[in-house]
Amino acid sequence: MNPNTRVFKMSFASVYPHYVNKAVKKNRTQAEVDEIIFWLTGYDEVGLQKVMEEQTNFEDFFGNAPLLHPNVHKITGVICGYRVEEITDSLMQKIRYLDKLIDELAKGKAMDKILRS
């Protein structure tokens, strides 16, 4: 069994408050967290709300994402001890992309840099 299966089956809604708390603790906003999620996945407010209400797991969250941003390949660096650009499992890489972007937000990076504009 893939050791990542547990993470893949976690509901996005159960992790989302942790993303928001991490940002808010560093004087960033929930709106900025949402903007990152929208940029990365192509979800909008309505789509994200549906994901939350339906307790969609990470596998389905990314599997059903409207459009992964074409600049995701520009997300590089280390998160949780792994270089995101070297993660071979596609789903885990997408989850770590999101972790990395939220981490950059909490570290005070400018939104245009986070969103690889």
C-alpha positions in Angstrom: 0.0 0.0 0.0 1.2 3.5 -0.9 2.2 5.3 2.3 0.7 8.4 0.9 -2.8 6.9 0.6 -3.8 8.2 4.0 -3.0 11.8 2.9 -4.8 11.3 -0.5 -7.9 10.2 1.3 -7.9 13.1 3.8 -10.7 15.7 3.1 -9.5 19.0 1.8 -11.9 20.7 4.2 -10.1 19.1 7.1 -6.7 20.7 6.1 -8.0 24.0 4.7 -8.3 25.6 8.2 -4.6 24.8 8.8 -3.6 26.7 5.6 -5.7 29.7 6.7 -4.4 29.6 10.3 -0.8 29.4 9.1 -1.4 32.5 6.9 -3.4 34.5 9.4 -0.8 34.0 12.1 1.7 35.7 9.8 -0.7 38.7 9.1 -1.9 37.3 5.8 -5.5 36.6 4.9 -7.9 33.8 4.0 -8.6 35.7 0.8 -4.9 35.3 -0.1 -5.1 31.6 0.7 -8.1 31.2 -1.6 -6.4 33.2 -4.3 -3.5 30.7 -4.2 -5.9 27.8 -4.4 -7.8 29.3 -7.3 -4.5 30.1 -9.1 -3.1 26.6 -8.6 -6.3 24.5 -9.3 -8.6 26.6 -11.4 -11.4 26.3 -8.8 -13.4 29.4 -8.1 -15.3 30.4 -4.9 -18.3 28.3 -5.8 -16.2 25.3 -6.7 -14.1 25.6 -3.5 -17.3 25.9 -1.4 -18.6 22.7 -3.0 -15.4 20.8 -2.3 -15.6 21.9 1.4 -19.3 21.0 1.8 -18.8 17.6 0.1 -15.7 16.8 2.2 -13.8 16.0 -1.0 -10.6 14.2 -0.5 -7.2 15.4 -1.9 -7.2 12.8 -4.6 -10.6 14.0 -6.0 -9.8 17.6 -5.2 -6.8 17.6 -7.6 -8.3 15.0 -9.9 -11.4 17.1 -10.5 -9.5 20.5 -10.5 -10.8 22.6 -13.4 -7.3 23.5 -14.6 -3.9 23.1 -13.0 -2.0 26.3 -13.7 0.4 26.1 -16.6 3.2 27.7 -14.4 3.2 25.0 -11.7 6.6 23.9 -13.1 8.0 27.2 -11.8 7.2 26.1 -8.2 10.5 24.8 -6.9 12.2 24.4 -3.5 12.0 22.3 -0.4 8.9 21.5 1.5 8.7 18.8 4.3 12.3 17.8 3.4 11.6 17.1 -0.3 12.3 19.2 -3.4 8.9 19.7 -4.9 10.2 19.5 -8.5 11.7 16.0 -7.8 8.6 14.4 -6.3 7.6 11.5 -8.6 4.1 10.9 -7.4 2.0 13.3 -9.4 -0.7 13.7 -6.7 1.7 14.1 -3.9 3.6 16.7 -6.0 0.4 18.7 -6.4 -0.3 18.6 -2.7 3.2 19.7 -1.9 2.9 22.5 -4.5 0.0 23.9 -2.5 1.9 23.4 0.8 4.9 25.3 -0.7 2.7 28.2 -1.9 1.0 28.5 1.5 4.5 28.4 3.1 5.7 31.2 0.9 2.6 33.3 1.8 3.3 32.7 5.5 6.9 33.8 5.0 5.8 37.2 3.7 6.5 36.6 0.0 4.6 39.0 -2.4 1.6 37.5 -4.1 2.9 38.2 -7.6 6.0 36.2 -6.7 3.9 33.4 -5.1 1.7 33.2 -8.2 4.7 33.1 -10.5 3.5 36.2 -12.4 
